[in-house]
Amino acid sequence: MSDDRVSRFIRSTARKAGEQYGEARRAYRSARLQHGLPTDDAGRARIVCRRYAQKRTAAIDDRGRPACFEAGHPDCEGCAEDVREGRIETW
């Protein structure tokens, strides 16, 4: 192989690796955001609990309910609705 071909091969391979790295980085960043909420290192959403008026981290299920959700409680129902609507208070 000529030096020119080797050089093009290396540049092409490096470019592809950079693109793959960028895609992986974007995917990781978006996976960390649950329902568009800021998260901690474990991937739990950082929300302010309406029921107890305190900062907490909680996993959010696919229906937009924090792990601490209690069905039938008005504050919990309102919190889940706020998560789904994207208007929950965060920290």
Buried (B, 14 or more C-beta within 10 A) or exposed (E): EEEEEEEEEEEEEEEEEEEEEEEEEEEEEEEBEBBEBEBEEEEBBBBBBBBEEEEBBBBBBEEBBBEBBEEEEEEBBEBBEBBBEEEBEEE
